[in-house]
Amino acid sequence: MSVALLNGRVLQAQGFATGLAVLIERDRILDVVPASDARCRGAQHYDLGGQLLLPGFIDSQVNGGGGVLFNDAPSVASIRTIGAAHRRFGTTGFLPTLISADLDIVARAIAAVRGAIEAGVPGVLGIHIEGPFLNVARRGVHDPAKLRELDGSALGLLTSLRGGRTLVTLAPEMTTPAIIEQLVAAGVVVSAGHTNATYAEIKAALAHGLTGFTHLFNAMSQLTGREPGAVGAALDDQRSWCGLIVDGAHTDPVVLRIALRCKPHDRFMLVTDAMPSVGTSVASFELGGRRIDVHGYACFDEDGTLAGSNIDMASCVRNAVQLLGLTLAEAVRMASEVPAAFLGLAHESGRIAPGYRANLVLADDDLQVRETWIDGRSSAVASRTASGSALP
């Protein structure tokens, strides 16, 4: 039997709409119709209580959550814990993100993601391999001993995941345009990050398939008067996507507002760069043997270097409205529709529309998440359940 979600404010292409029914059958949205539609009479009704019904958030950069750092324990169990922690804040799709590590650890992480997908762990879409093919000059908190150039010997490993998306963050100057082209031809999404590349080097990478910029402004060559750098290339290119960490610490909101004037908003996506503290009350944790302290939404090592964030996607959306002046509809799309397009999932994820996966978020006006659905399976946030039950 189909289920009709009723009495909600549903995000549609034109904005929020009332008087609609979202019809769900198994893991898909069957249709979005007026609540008076005859098909609603034969469906099981589910009252949304006038709250916001949003497409599920998609986070392409999740280092950890629920007390778990993916690097420390690249396993199916860790992915399940991380996903459950972020689901409480509206994330229904995510990429477990591996910070620069030896290639044997990269292989373990890919195997864990493959296992998680096969086991049906809710929300896991693939893997984000952030390094080790990065420039030591822009390493941030990445271990310099792990960094290396990317040559053909690693291509087999980086293209080995089946059944999910693979995102690789690299410094274009640490490889060649030909290698980038081979990765893209094999289905890998390639993003520039932790890079000291010149504008010309980034443009060459873009011409060979680079499509993203990881945490724009952070850990990359900056825009200056005589050398536009990676930031200038990102803002000049109208087709590539830029990840934004809107936590008030990684990048000043004024700078982000300026960036939003440079290219269409559908080329900016919200990411958390979340660390294991998300979903917990811990004040510190270890990363590669170093103590990382949590201060509000941001995390810092003992030298004061940013080390990821303590923010969730619902808070990113809220901050995008409050700090960047976006409408709620725009901010939600940057957390759902835009990352879906970046990952090549725009045909099935990121919108509340017929044929799309039933990945949904129910939230109040303060963006406090009340319930989520992943592939039609509900999880009430109040109960803190991880796997949920079938709708309603």
C-alpha positions as CSV (number, residue, x, y, z in Angstrom):
1,M,0.0,0.0,0.0
2,S,1.2,3.5,-0.8
3,V,1.6,6.2,1.9
4,A,0.4,9.8,1.6
5,L,2.3,12.4,3.5
6,L,-0.2,15.2,4.2
7,N,-0.4,18.6,5.9
8,G,3.2,19.6,5.3
9,R,4.9,22.6,3.7
10,V,6.7,20.8,0.9
11,L,9.7,22.2,-0.9
12,Q,9.1,22.2,-4.7
13,A,10.9,23.9,-7.6
14,Q,8.9,27.1,-7.1
15,G,9.3,27.2,-3.3
16,F,7.4,25.8,-0.4
17,A,3.8,24.7,-1.2
18,T,0.9,23.6,1.0
19,G,-2.1,21.5,0.2
20,L,-0.1,18.7,-1.3
21,A,0.2,15.0,-0.8
22,V,3.5,13.3,-1.3
23,L,2.7,9.7,-2.3
24,I,5.4,7.1,-1.4
25,E,5.5,3.5,-2.5
26,R,8.3,1.4,-1.1
27,D,11.6,3.3,-1.6
28,R,10.3,5.9,-4.2
29,I,8.2,9.0,-4.4
30,L,5.2,7.9,-6.5
31,D,3.9,11.4,-7.1
32,V,3.3,14.8,-5.6
33,V,-0.4,15.7,-6.0
34,P,-3.1,17.9,-4.5
35,A,-4.3,16.5,-1.2
36,S,-7.7,16.1,-2.8
37,D,-6.4,13.7,-5.5
38,A,-8.3,10.4,-5.6
39,R,-5.1,8.4,-5.1
40,C,-4.8,9.7,-1.6
41,R,-8.1,8.0,-0.6
42,G,-6.6,4.6,-1.2
43,A,-3.3,5.4,0.6
44,Q,-2.3,5.2,4.3
45,H,-2.3,8.8,5.6
46,Y,0.5,10.3,7.6
47,D,0.0,13.8,9.1
48,L,3.1,16.0,9.0
49,G,1.5,18.5,11.4
50,G,2.2,21.6,9.2
51,Q,5.9,21.2,9.4
52,L,8.6,21.6,6.7
53,L,9.1,18.6,4.4
54,L,12.5,18.8,2.7
55,P,14.6,16.6,0.5
56,G,17.1,14.7,2.5
57,F,20.5,16.4,2.9
58,I,23.5,15.0,1.1
59,D,26.9,15.5,2.7
60,S,30.0,14.7,0.5
61,Q,32.5,15.3,3.3
62,V,31.9,13.4,6.5
63,N,35.1,12.4,8.4
64,G,33.2,11.1,11.4
65,G,30.4,11.4,13.8
66,G,28.9,9.7,16.8
67,G,32.3,9.4,18.4
68,V,33.9,7.6,15.5
69,L,36.6,8.8,13.1
70,F,36.5,6.9,9.8
71,N,40.3,6.9,9.6
72,D,40.6,5.2,12.9
73,A,38.2,2.4,12.1
74,P,37.4,2.0,8.4
75,S,34.7,-0.6,8.9
76,V,31.0,-1.3,8.1
77,A,30.2,-0.8,11.8
78,S,31.9,2.6,11.8
79,I,30.0,3.8,8.7
80,R,26.8,2.7,10.3
81,T,27.5,4.7,13.5
82,I,28.6,7.8,11.5
83,G,25.5,7.6,9.4
84,A,23.2,7.3,12.3
85,A,24.8,10.3,14.1
86,H,24.3,12.5,11.0
87,R,20.8,11.2,10.2
88,R,19.6,12.9,13.4
89,F,20.4,16.2,11.7
90,G,18.7,15.5,8.3
91,T,21.6,13.8,6.4
92,T,20.1,11.0,4.4
93,G,23.0,10.5,2.1
94,F,26.7,10.8,2.8
95,L,30.3,9.9,1.8
96,P,32.5,8.6,4.6
97,T,35.6,10.6,4.1
98,L,39.1,9.3,4.6
99,I,41.8,11.8,5.5
100,S,45.2,11.2,3.9
101,A,46.4,7.7,4.7
102,D,48.7,5.0,3.4
103,L,47.3,3.2,0.4
104,D,46.6,0.0,2.4
105,I,44.3,2.0,4.6
106,V,42.7,3.5,1.5
107,A,42.0,0.0,0.3
108,R,40.5,-1.0,3.7
109,A,38.2,2.1,3.6
110,I,37.0,1.3,0.1
111,A,36.3,-2.3,1.1
112,A,34.4,-1.0,4.1
113,V,32.2,1.2,2.0
114,R,31.6,-1.6,-0.5
115,G,30.5,-3.8,2.5
116,A,28.3,-1.1,3.9
117,I,26.5,-0.6,0.5
118,E,26.1,-4.4,0.2
119,A,24.7,-4.6,3.7
120,G,22.2,-1.8,3.1
121,V,23.6,0.6,5.7
122,P,21.2,3.6,5.5
123,G,22.5,6.6,3.6
124,V,26.0,5.6,2.5
125,L,26.5,6.7,-1.1
126,G,30.1,5.9,-1.7
127,I,33.5,7.2,-0.4
128,H,35.4,10.5,-0.4
129,I,39.2,9.9,-0.5
130,E,40.7,13.2,0.6
131,G,44.4,12.7,-0.1
132,P,47.1,11.6,0.2
133,F,47.7,13.2,-3.2
134,L,47.9,16.7,-1.8
135,N,50.5,19.5,-1.6
136,V,52.4,19.7,1.6
137,A,52.3,23.5,1.4
138,R,48.6,23.4,1.9
139,R,48.3,20.3,4.0
140,G,46.3,21.8,6.9
141,V,46.2,19.0,9.5
142,H,46.9,16.2,7.0
143,D,50.0,14.2,8.0
144,P,52.9,15.3,5.7
145,A,54.4,11.9,5.9
146,K,51.4,10.4,4.1
147,L,51.4,12.8,1.2
148,R,52.5,11.7,-2.2
149,E,52.2,12.2,-5.9
150,L,49.5,10.5,-7.9
151,D,50.7,8.3,-10.7
152,G,49.2,5.5,-12.7
153,S,50.0,2.9,-10.0
154,A,47.2,4.0,-7.8
155,L,44.5,4.2,-10.5
156,G,43.3,0.7,-10.0
157,L,42.7,1.3,-6.3
158,L,41.0,4.6,-6.8
159,T,38.6,3.2,-9.3
160,S,37.8,-0.1,-7.6
161,L,34.6,0.8,-5.8
162,R,31.5,-0.7,-7.5
163,G,27.9,0.3,-6.7
164,G,28.7,3.7,-5.2
165,R,30.2,7.0,-6.0
166,T,33.9,7.7,-5.5
167,L,35.0,11.3,-4.9
168,V,38.8,12.0,-4.8
169,T,40.2,15.3,-3.5
170,L,43.7,15.9,-5.0
171,A,46.1,18.7,-5.7
172,P,46.2,19.0,-9.5
173,E,49.9,19.9,-9.3
174,M,50.6,16.5,-7.6
175,T,49.5,14.6,-10.7
176,T,48.9,15.1,-14.4
177,P,45.9,16.2,-16.5
178,A,46.1,12.7,-18.2
179,I,45.7,10.9,-14.8
180,I,42.7,13.2,-13.9
181,E,41.2,12.3,-17.3
182,Q,41.6,8.6,-16.6
183,L,40.0,8.9,-13.2
184,V,37.0,10.7,-14.6
185,A,36.6,8.3,-17.5
186,A,36.4,5.5,-14.9
187,G,33.5,7.3,-13.1
188,V,35.4,9.0,-10.3
189,V,34.4,12.6,-9.3
190,V,37.6,14.7,-9.0
191,S,37.8,17.7,-6.8
192,A,40.7,20.1,-6.1
193,G,41.8,20.7,-2.5
194,H,44.8,21.2,-0.4
195,T,46.4,22.6,-3.5
196,N,48.9,25.3,-4.2
197,A,48.2,25.2,-7.9
198,T,48.3,28.2,-10.2
199,Y,45.3,29.4,-12.1
200,A,46.7,27.9,-15.2
201,E,47.2,24.5,-13.5
202,I,43.6,24.5,-12.2
203,K,42.3,25.5,-15.7
204,A,44.2,22.6,-17.2
205,A,42.7,20.2,-14.7
206,L,39.2,21.5,-15.3
207,A,39.7,20.9,-19.0
208,H,40.5,17.3,-18.3
209,G,37.5,16.6,-16.0
210,L,38.0,18.2,-12.6
211,T,34.5,19.3,-11.5
212,G,34.8,20.3,-7.8
213,F,36.6,22.4,-5.2
214,T,36.8,21.0,-1.7
215,H,36.0,23.4,1.1
216,L,36.5,26.6,-1.0
217,F,39.0,29.1,0.3
218,N,40.4,26.6,2.8
219,A,43.8,24.9,2.1
220,M,44.2,26.3,-1.4
221,S,46.1,29.0,-3.3
222,Q,44.3,32.3,-2.8
223,L,43.0,35.0,-5.2
224,T,45.5,37.8,-5.4
225,G,46.0,40.8,-7.7
226,R,48.5,39.1,-10.0
227,E,47.7,35.4,-9.6
228,P,44.1,34.2,-9.3
229,G,45.2,30.9,-7.8
230,A,42.8,28.0,-7.1
231,V,40.2,30.3,-5.5
232,G,40.2,32.6,-8.6
233,A,39.8,29.6,-10.9
234,A,37.0,28.2,-8.8
235,L,35.0,31.4,-8.9
236,D,35.8,32.1,-12.6
237,D,34.6,28.7,-13.8
238,Q,30.8,28.7,-14.1
239,R,30.4,24.9,-14.4
240,S,32.3,23.5,-11.5
241,W,30.9,23.0,-8.0
242,C,32.3,24.5,-4.8
243,G,31.9,23.0,-1.3
244,L,31.2,25.5,1.5
245,I,31.7,24.9,5.2
246,V,29.3,27.5,6.8
247,D,30.4,27.3,10.4
248,G,31.5,30.9,10.8
249,A,35.2,29.7,11.4
250,H,36.5,28.1,8.2
251,T,35.6,31.2,6.1
252,D,34.3,34.6,7.0
253,P,30.6,34.9,6.0
254,V,31.4,38.2,4.1
255,V,33.8,36.2,1.9
256,L,31.2,33.6,1.2
257,R,28.6,36.2,0.3
258,I,31.1,37.7,-2.2
259,A,31.7,34.2,-3.6
260,L,28.0,33.7,-4.1
261,R,27.9,36.7,-6.4
262,C,30.5,35.2,-8.7
263,K,28.6,32.2,-10.1
264,P,25.2,30.6,-10.0
265,H,24.0,29.4,-6.6
266,D,23.4,25.9,-8.0
267,R,27.2,25.5,-8.2
268,F,27.7,25.9,-4.4
269,M,27.0,23.0,-2.0
270,L,27.0,22.8,1.7
271,V,29.4,20.3,3.4
272,T,30.2,19.7,7.0
273,D,33.8,18.4,7.0
274,A,32.4,16.8,10.2
275,M,34.6,15.2,12.8
276,P,33.7,12.4,15.4
277,S,32.4,15.0,17.9
278,V,29.2,15.6,15.8
279,G,26.3,14.0,17.6
280,T,28.2,13.8,20.9
281,S,29.2,16.0,23.8
282,V,32.9,15.3,23.6
283,A,35.2,18.3,23.9
284,S,38.3,16.7,22.3
285,F,39.5,13.7,20.3
286,E,42.6,12.4,18.6
287,L,43.6,12.7,15.0
288,G,46.8,11.0,13.9
289,G,48.1,11.0,17.5
290,R,47.4,14.7,18.0
291,R,44.8,16.2,20.3
292,I,42.0,18.0,18.6
293,D,39.8,20.4,20.7
294,V,36.2,21.3,19.9
295,H,35.3,25.0,20.1
296,G,31.7,25.6,19.0
297,Y,31.3,24.5,15.4
298,A,35.0,24.2,14.7
299,C,37.8,21.9,15.7
300,F,41.5,22.9,16.2
301,D,44.7,21.2,16.9
302,E,47.2,22.3,19.6
303,D,48.8,24.8,17.2
304,G,45.4,26.4,16.4
305,T,45.1,24.9,12.9
306,L,41.6,24.1,11.8
307,A,41.0,20.4,11.9
308,G,37.5,19.9,10.5
309,S,34.2,20.9,12.0
310,N,31.8,20.0,14.7
311,I,28.8,21.1,12.6
312,D,25.9,19.1,11.2
313,M,24.0,19.7,7.9
314,A,20.9,21.2,9.6
315,S,23.1,23.8,11.3
316,C,24.9,24.5,8.0
317,V,21.5,25.2,6.3
318,R,20.5,27.4,9.2
319,N,23.7,29.3,9.0
320,A,23.4,29.7,5.3
321,V,20.2,31.6,5.9
322,Q,21.3,33.6,8.9
323,L,24.9,34.4,7.8
324,L,24.7,34.4,4.0
325,G,21.3,35.9,3.5
326,L,19.9,33.0,1.5
327,T,16.3,32.0,1.5
328,L,15.5,28.7,3.2
329,A,14.7,27.2,-0.1
330,E,18.1,28.2,-1.6
331,A,19.9,26.9,1.5
332,V,18.1,23.6,1.5
333,R,18.9,23.1,-2.2
334,M,22.6,23.6,-1.5
335,A,22.3,20.8,1.0
336,S,20.3,18.4,-1.3
337,E,19.8,19.1,-5.0
338,V,23.2,20.6,-5.6
339,P,25.4,17.9,-4.0
340,A,23.2,15.3,-5.8
341,A,24.1,16.9,-9.1
342,F,27.8,17.1,-8.2
343,L,27.8,13.4,-7.4
344,G,25.9,12.5,-10.6
345,L,22.8,11.5,-8.7
346,A,20.5,14.3,-9.9
347,H,18.2,11.8,-11.6
348,E,17.1,10.2,-8.3
349,S,18.1,12.2,-5.3
350,G,17.9,15.8,-4.0
351,R,14.3,16.6,-4.8
352,I,10.8,15.8,-3.8
353,A,9.5,14.7,-7.1
354,P,8.0,11.7,-8.8
355,G,10.4,8.8,-9.3
356,Y,12.9,10.1,-6.8
357,R,14.1,8.2,-3.8
358,A,12.0,8.7,-0.7
359,N,14.8,10.4,1.2
360,L,13.1,13.1,3.2
361,V,13.4,15.4,6.2
362,L,10.7,16.7,8.5
363,A,11.7,19.8,10.4
364,D,10.2,22.7,12.3
365,D,10.7,26.4,11.5
366,D,13.9,26.4,13.4
367,L,15.3,23.6,11.3
368,Q,15.2,21.2,14.2
369,V,14.8,17.8,12.6
370,R,11.9,15.8,13.8
371,E,12.0,12.8,11.4
372,T,13.9,11.4,8.5
373,W,13.2,8.9,5.8
374,I,15.8,7.0,3.9
375,D,14.4,5.0,1.0
376,G,11.0,5.2,2.6
377,R,12.1,4.0,6.0
378,S,11.3,6.3,8.8
379,S,13.5,7.3,11.8
380,A,12.0,9.5,14.4
381,V,14.8,11.7,15.8
382,A,13.2,11.8,19.3
383,S,13.8,8.1,19.6
384,R,17.4,8.3,18.3
385,T,16.9,5.1,16.3
386,A,19.4,4.3,13.6
387,S,17.6,2.0,11.2
388,G,13.9,2.9,11.7
389,S,10.9,1.1,10.4
390,A,8.9,1.2,7.2
391,L,6.6,4.1,6.6
392,P,4.6,5.5,8.3
